[in-house]
Amino acid sequence: MKKIIHSWRQFLTEDMQVKSIFTETALNTMSAETVFADGGTIEEGHGAFSYEINLASDPNSDVVHRFYDSLYSGKRAGFLSPYSVEQLSHMDLYLIEGHNAGFAIKDGDDIVSVHNNSALTGLGGEFMRKAKEVGGARLDHFDGFLSGLYRKHGFTDVYEIYQWSEQYKPEAWNYPEIDVTDPNTSVYAEAIEGLMYEDPAVLPNEEIEIKAEDEFPIAINPSLKHSSYRYGRPDVIMRKLG
């Protein structure tokens, strides 16, 4: 009986951890999209931005609260499961002075909460540059257009993938259609392109071992994966600097 109880508790713990990963990744994905979606770049010669900074080793309550307000000032804020002020106080926070735009570094090197709820545009490259400068070396996101963007910024090492599960679907996910055959939007593009014929319906409808981006080994059902991405149900991708 003790073994059964232990196994059940372990299952519940692991289940909650995966659910947390999906929820947190959805938050990071949707907030990062506000940064990269405008497609702009900071003009050459632009002066360096000044940042308000909170260090986990020496928390600054004022900066923490301003970052919290900045992060959740966007239109979708009410649909996100937020980091609490207490959680943010244990992260390194970087907020552009005078603007609701910034990012955080969690656990020393994990880039999270990349967001832009200001009138500024073209901050994607600036935030990636600054984040790497201050120790950011890994990040997570749902597969989609962020895959190609993060790859361009050096996050080419795919070290973990969590396949979509309706059991863990984020409450606020907006289900955008994703082309699983486009390398700019999918870690499976090369593998699936090699399996494709004129009609995607002939993709193997069984679980097979493939090599995803960065030679990451994973078992997928290509036909179901194609359909899943088409209906806005992509996988969680964990990346680090290559």
C-alpha angles and dihedrals in degrees: 000000000000090000091051092050091047092050092048092050090048090051092050091048093050091045091053091047093054091045088052091051092053092047095046093044091051089053092049092046097049094045092047090052088063087061101045102031095082089063091214130134131211109261117255111261093030110150118251115271120244115230134205105222135203117188120204088222092056111021120208108205094202093054092044092054093045090050091049091052091046095050094050099040093092128103094257095047094109091058097051127090098233133215106245123240087252092054092048091051088065092056133075104251127199117190124174107241112256095007139087094238133102148097141242137226114218125194092003101294111023112111111216140156096034101174146157118195093156137089091259118109136199097035098137097092093041093054093046091049093048094043092054090045091058096045106280109149107154141034143170134226143154111266111264136088091337089067093069093040096051090045090056089054092056102267093127101135109095104197103167139016127192111197118225116272125184086215091067101031113146114250094227100041112137098207102227116190110254128196105228090194095058113092089208091062107025139050087206097056100105095043095046093043087058090055097044127106127181090290118049087209089078093063111122109278095205136075113275136169114252139166111244124193114323089018091287107171115227140151114234140159101239095202093050092043091054090051094043093054091044089060095046100262105126130164130259112255124200114201138180134183113287 
